[in-house]
């Protein structure tokens, strides 16, 4: 029986010396899939009843996602703040947090609303 935090690696069928696992999550093949499912649920709940976003051919696109990066889209500062607040609140319910240090705002267009 191994102690908590102690890890072994098997190389060519043989166990090598143990080492202490520091910080991190034990990953498996399902980890990325499970995270994507969790993120989809968080975003679906956060954007429920939302009308903010880019309107293209009568379709509202409130966000773009790639891996764990999320781009929220809004037509005004107030709409964007509401989206950020909803995503923050919903994410917190699932133990996720938004990194303020990695958060950026970009305004595109002729007029700033």
Protein Blocks (a to p, Z undefined) as FASTA:
>chain_A
ZZehiacddeehiacdddddfedddddfklmmmmmmmmmmmmmmmmgoiabdcdeehiac
fbdcehjaccdddfbfklmmmmmmmmmmmmmmnopacdfklgccddedjbdZZ
